[in-house]
Amino acid sequence: MRLLDAVPTDNRLSMDLSSNVTNSKTAKSFQKGGVDGCKYSILQVEHREPRDTEPPQPVSFSNYSPQPALILAKEHRDHNLIKFDRIDPFKQPQAEAQTNHEQSPARQGIPAFFLMANLGGDFDLNLALWRDSAQRSHGATLVRTYLSHGQPSIEQAKRDAASAGVEPNIVVLSTTNTHDKNSYEFKNSVNKLKNAFQVDPTLKGSKVLFEWSMCLLVERPPEGRGFLPVTMLMVLEAWQAKTICYTAVQEYFTAAPSPDGSRAAPIWFDASAVAPQMLMPPMKFIQTFLADKIRTNQDGAFAERGTNVYSAGEEIFIFASFDHVGRILPGTPFATYEIGLDIELRNHDGTVITKIANVHTYQGNSTQRFPLDADYFRNHATAGLSLRDAGNYKVVFIFTDRSRPRNETGPIEAVFDITVKQ
């Protein structure tokens, strides 16, 4: 048996394999192919790898059956935790005979006519990456690019839309590249821009269309009656960030709007965060110490307490920081962490006097980072308790990473020798 005419030109799932970023785009439809006279839908996956500083280039293609499943996370079971994570299947077209042209606009997408407002400068659009993103996600069928935003280009876009029999979905796009090194610095730049919305008359009335850890898309109001609004993309000066964000902008404007004209903001899934968690060693302490709850150091962090001697009833307050903390749904905007705390009180020879189970559960969101760094899997916690009886004790704070199964990471103990005086 052999595969006949089963290579799609515009329905590919593309993956950029690099140390920092992995992108994936699900196929919007399936190419029809034949195997010995039988007709099938084929999903093709294009594998792309970077070469030094150059953008990823195609290296191979794989053909898959029409109903693969995209597994977003694993299902874990243990004595303390039962967590079910979602599995989303690709949906096959309603009928094999249905053509791409017959599919609904919401599924197929609508053409977008992009008029570039700042080509030729040092901080403008990377046209090669823009066109590559369009080719990979739409086969250049939905993304139309014009190298000017003047009236002649507007009129040409309207004529092209009329020829295609579609509404003139025209987007005037201006891009600004920042020299921020990571998402921390980029967040500061974003905050400055948002503050300018309140004081700069030219930015008054601007609204954020979507915000990621490496780019921000903003729509500025028209400069006057009869003018089009200007959409501004602010993005990190890194080809990985541009590739991700250019694709996001194209997906945003080629998606069919809702009846009220609004569009849903795209969601970034950073697949580069999944593999590190799968290979990650068990959770461990970075540091633990008895802390002064009131006094802080020059950085504003808790200062270490100078003594382990406490008065009866005085709070024993500790600080702990962790590495290799798992994430639920890692790499997504919905990623969270969960760390459980138990406390044991032991006498000086280690015999357990009492144990308090499930004292507290530390939970929170995990902010996406670009590029992904070690801090993504780090957290810190504080805890405290009081002892009323004088004596020498070992106070044990037991932390458990509940975001990962027990066979991947176990409880870790922070043990403190404490003296309580009346």
C-alpha positions in Angstrom: 0.0 0.0 0.0 1.2 3.5 -0.6 0.1 7.0 0.3 -1.3 8.9 -2.7 -1.6 12.7 -2.9 -1.8 13.0 0.9 0.5 16.0 1.4 -1.5 19.1 2.4 -0.2 22.6 1.6 -1.9 24.7 4.2 -3.1 22.4 7.0 0.0 21.6 9.0 0.8 21.4 12.6 4.1 23.1 13.0 6.6 22.7 15.8 9.7 24.8 16.3 12.2 22.8 18.3 14.6 25.0 20.3 16.0 25.4 23.8 13.8 28.3 24.6 10.6 28.0 22.6 8.4 25.3 21.1 5.4 26.4 19.0 2.5 24.2 17.9 -0.4 25.1 15.6 -3.2 22.6 15.3 -4.6 21.8 11.9 -7.8 23.7 11.0 -8.8 21.0 8.5 -7.5 17.8 6.9 -6.2 17.2 3.4 -7.8 14.4 1.5 -5.6 11.6 0.2 -6.0 8.2 -1.3 -4.7 4.8 -0.3 -5.3 2.2 -3.0 -8.5 3.9 -4.1 -9.8 4.5 -0.6 -10.2 8.1 0.5 -8.8 9.3 3.8 -8.1 12.6 5.6 -4.5 13.1 6.4 -2.9 15.3 9.1 0.6 16.3 8.3 3.1 17.5 11.0 6.0 19.7 9.9 9.1 19.5 12.1 11.3 22.6 12.2 14.6 23.1 13.9 16.8 26.2 14.4 20.2 26.6 13.0 22.4 28.8 15.2 20.7 32.2 15.2 18.5 31.5 12.1 14.8 30.9 12.4 13.7 27.3 12.4 13.7 25.5 9.1 11.7 22.5 7.9 13.6 19.2 8.4 10.9 16.5 8.0 7.2 15.8 7.7 5.1 13.1 9.3 1.6 12.0 8.2 -0.9 11.0 10.8 -4.4 9.4 10.9 -7.3 11.9 10.9 -8.1 11.5 14.6 -5.0 11.9 16.8 -5.5 13.1 20.4 -3.7 16.1 21.9 -2.9 15.2 25.5 -2.7 18.4 27.5 -1.6 16.8 30.8 -1.3 13.5 32.7 -3.8 11.9 35.1 -2.3 11.2 38.5 -3.6 9.1 41.4 -2.2 8.7 44.9 -3.4 8.4 48.4 -3.7 12.2 49.0 -4.5 13.5 45.5 -6.9 12.6 42.7 -6.6 14.9 39.7 -8.1 14.5 36.3 -6.6 16.5 33.5 -8.3 17.2 30.1 -7.7 15.4 26.8 -8.8 17.3 23.7 -9.3 15.4 20.5 -9.0 16.9 17.0 -12.5 17.1 15.4 -12.9 15.5 12.0 -15.0 17.4 9.4 -18.7 16.5 9.4 -18.5 14.5 6.2 -15.5 13.3 4.1 -17.0 14.8 1.0 -17.2 18.3 2.6 -14.6 20.6 1.0 -12.6 23.4 2.6 -14.7 25.9 0.7 -17.9 24.5 2.2 -16.7 24.7 5.8 -18.0 27.4 8.1 -16.1 30.7 8.3 -15.6 30.2 12.0 -13.7 27.0 11.3 -11.9 28.0 8.2 -11.1 31.6 9.2 -11.6 34.9 7.3 -9.0 36.8 5.3 -7.2 39.7 7.0 -5.6 42.5 5.0 -2.6 43.9 7.0 -1.3 47.3 6.1 2.2 47.7 7.6 2.7 51.1 9.2 6.5 51.1 9.9 8.6 49.2 7.5 12.3 50.2 7.1 13.1 51.3 10.7 15.3 49.7 13.3 12.4 48.7 15.5 9.9 47.6 12.9 8.4 44.4 11.6 10.6 41.5 10.5 8.9 40.9 7.2 10.6 37.5 6.6 9.4 36.1 9.9 5.9 37.6 9.3 5.6 35.9 6.0 7.0 32.6 7.3 4.4 32.7 10.1 1.6 33.3 7.6 2.8 30.5 5.4 3.0 28.0 8.3 -0.3 28.9 9.8 -2.5 29.7 6.8 -0.5 28.8 3.7 -0.7 32.5 2.9 -4.4 32.1 2.0 -5.8 34.2 4.7 -3.1 36.7 5.5 -2.7 39.5 2.9 0.2 41.8 3.5 0.7 45.3 2.1 3.9 47.2 2.6 2.3 50.6 3.1 -0.7 52.0 5.1 -1.5 54.9 2.9 -4.7 55.5 1.1 -3.6 53.7 -2.1 -2.9 50.6 -0.1 -6.3 50.9 1.7 -8.1 51.2 -1.6 -6.2 48.2 -3.0 -7.1 46.1 0.0 -10.7 47.0 -0.5 -10.6 45.9 -4.1 -8.8 42.7 -3.2 -11.5 42.0 -0.6 -14.3 42.7 -3.1 -12.6 40.4 -5.7 -12.4 37.6 -3.0 -16.1 38.2 -2.1 -15.3 38.9 1.5 -15.7 41.9 3.9 -12.6 44.3 3.9 -11.1 43.1 7.2 -8.4 45.7 7.1 -5.8 46.0 9.9 -3.3 48.9 10.1 -0.4 47.3 12.0 2.5 49.1 13.7 5.2 47.1 15.5 7.7 48.1 18.2 10.5 45.9 19.3 11.9 46.2 22.8 15.4 45.4 24.0 14.1 43.8 27.2 16.0 40.6 28.1 13.1 38.7 29.6 9.5 38.8 30.6 10.3 40.6 33.9 11.8 43.6 32.0 9.1 43.4 29.4 6.4 43.7 32.1 8.0 47.0 33.2 7.8 48.3 29.6 4.2 47.2 29.3 3.3 49.0 32.6 4.9 52.2 31.3 2.9 52.0 28.1 -0.3 51.4 30.1 0.4 54.4 32.3 0.9 56.5 29.1 -2.7 55.6 28.1 -3.8 57.9 30.9 -1.6 60.9 30.1 -0.7 60.8 26.4 -3.5 62.3 24.3 -2.4 60.2 21.3 -2.9 57.0 23.3 -6.1 58.0 25.2 -8.8 55.5 24.5 -6.4 52.7 23.6 -7.4 49.1 24.6 -5.4 46.0 25.1 -6.4 43.2 22.7 -4.2 40.6 24.3 -1.1 40.5 26.5 1.5 37.7 26.8 4.8 37.5 28.6 6.7 38.6 25.5 4.3 40.7 23.5 1.4 43.1 23.8 -1.3 43.9 21.2 -3.0 47.3 21.6 -5.6 49.0 19.5 -5.4 52.8 19.3 -8.5 54.8 18.3 -8.7 56.4 14.9 -6.9 59.7 14.6 -10.0 61.3 13.1 -13.2 60.7 11.3 -12.8 58.4 8.3 -9.5 57.1 9.6 -8.8 53.4 10.5 -7.7 52.5 14.1 -4.0 51.6 14.4 -3.1 48.2 16.0 0.2 48.3 17.7 2.3 45.2 18.5 5.0 45.6 21.1 7.3 42.5 21.2 10.6 41.4 22.6 13.6 41.7 20.2 14.1 38.0 19.8 13.2 36.0 16.7 11.5 33.3 18.8 9.2 35.9 20.4 8.5 37.5 17.1 7.6 34.1 15.5 5.2 33.3 18.3 3.6 36.8 18.4 3.3 37.3 14.7 1.4 34.0 14.4 -0.8 35.1 17.3 -1.7 38.4 15.6 -2.5 36.6 12.4 -4.7 34.1 14.2 -6.4 36.9 16.1 -7.5 38.8 13.1 -8.3 35.8 10.8 -10.6 34.3 13.4 -14.2 35.0 12.7 -15.5 37.6 15.2 -18.5 37.0 17.4 -21.9 38.6 16.4 -21.1 41.7 18.4 -17.8 42.2 16.6 -15.5 41.2 19.4 -12.7 38.6 19.2 -11.4 36.2 21.7 -7.8 36.7 22.8 -5.5 33.9 21.8 -3.9 31.6 24.5 -0.2 30.9 24.4 0.9 27.3 25.3 4.6 27.2 26.0 5.4 23.5 25.3 9.0 24.1 26.4 7.8 24.0 30.0 6.4 20.5 29.7 9.6 18.5 29.1 11.6 20.0 32.0 8.8 19.1 34.4 8.7 15.5 33.1 12.5 15.2 33.7 12.6 17.3 36.8 14.1 15.8 40.0 12.1 15.8 43.3 11.3 19.1 45.0 14.1 20.3 47.3 14.9 23.3 49.5 16.9 26.2 48.3 17.1 27.6 51.8 15.3 27.4 55.1 15.8 29.6 58.2 14.2 31.0 61.3 13.0 34.4 60.3 12.3 37.7 61.9 8.7 38.4 61.1 9.1 42.2 61.4 12.7 42.9 60.3 13.7 42.7 56.6 17.0 43.0 54.8 18.0 45.6 52.2 16.1 43.7 49.4 12.9 43.7 51.4 13.1 40.0 52.1 12.8 38.4 55.5 15.9 38.6 57.7 17.3 35.6 59.5 16.6 35.5 63.2 19.7 35.6 65.4 18.7 33.0 68.0 16.6 29.9 68.3 15.5 30.7 71.8 11.8 31.8 72.2 9.6 32.8 75.0 6.6 30.7 75.8 3.8 31.6 73.4 6.1 33.5 71.0 5.6 32.7 67.4 8.3 30.5 65.8 8.3 31.9 62.3 10.2 30.3 59.4 11.0 31.0 55.7 11.6 28.3 53.1 12.3 28.5 49.4 11.9 25.5 47.0 13.2 24.3 43.7 11.7 21.7 41.3 8.1 22.5 42.3 5.7 21.0 39.8 3.0 22.8 37.9 -0.5 21.7 37.1 -1.0 22.4 33.3 2.6 23.7 32.9 3.2 26.2 30.1 -0.3 27.5 30.0 -1.8 30.7 31.4 -3.8 28.4 33.8 -0.7 26.8 35.4 -0.9 26.5 39.2 1.1 25.0 42.0 0.1 23.3 45.2 2.3 22.6 48.2 1.0 21.0 51.4 2.3 21.5 54.9 2.3 19.2 57.9 4.1 20.0 61.2 5.6 17.6 63.7 6.8 18.4 67.2 9.6 16.0 68.4 11.6 15.9 71.6 15.4 16.3 71.6 16.0 12.6 70.7 13.6 12.7 67.7 10.6 11.0 69.2 7.4 12.4 67.8 5.4 14.2 70.5 2.5 15.4 68.2 1.8 15.7 64.5 -0.5 18.2 62.9 -1.6 17.1 59.4 -2.8 19.4 56.6 -1.8 22.6 58.5 -2.0 24.6 55.3 -2.0 24.3 51.5 0.0 26.9 49.5 -1.7 27.5 46.2 -1.3 30.0 43.4 -1.0 30.8 39.8 2.3 30.3 37.9 3.1 33.2 35.6 4.3 32.3 32.1 7.9 33.4 31.4 9.9 34.1 28.3 12.4 32.8 27.9 11.6 29.9 30.2 14.0 30.0 33.2 14.7 28.0 36.4 12.5 30.4 38.5 9.4 29.1 36.7 9.6 26.0 39.0 10.5 27.8 42.2 8.4 29.0 45.1 8.8 30.1 48.7 6.6 29.8 51.8 6.4 31.1 55.3 4.9 29.3 58.3 4.7 29.6 62.1 3.5 28.1 65.3 3.7 28.9 69.1 4.8 26.6 72.0 3.6 27.3 75.5 5.6 24.6 77.5 9.3 25.3 78.2 11.8 22.8 76.9 14.1 21.8 74.0 12.3 20.6 70.9 12.8 19.7 67.3 10.1 21.5 65.2 9.7 19.9 61.8 7.9 21.6 58.9 7.1 18.9 56.3 6.3 20.2 52.8 4.8 18.1 50.0 4.6 19.0 46.3 1.0 18.1 45.5 1.3 19.2 41.9 3.2 16.0 41.0 2.6 12.3 41.8 4.2 10.8 44.9 6.5 8.5 42.8 8.1 11.6 41.3 8.6 13.7 44.5 8.2 13.0 48.2 7.8 15.1 51.3 10.8 17.1 52.5 11.5 18.2 56.0 12.9 21.4 57.5 14.0 20.6 61.0 14.8 23.4 63.6 16.2 22.9 67.1 14.1 25.2 69.3 14.5 26.2 73.0 11.4 27.6 74.7 11.8 29.4 78.1 9.1 30.6 80.5 
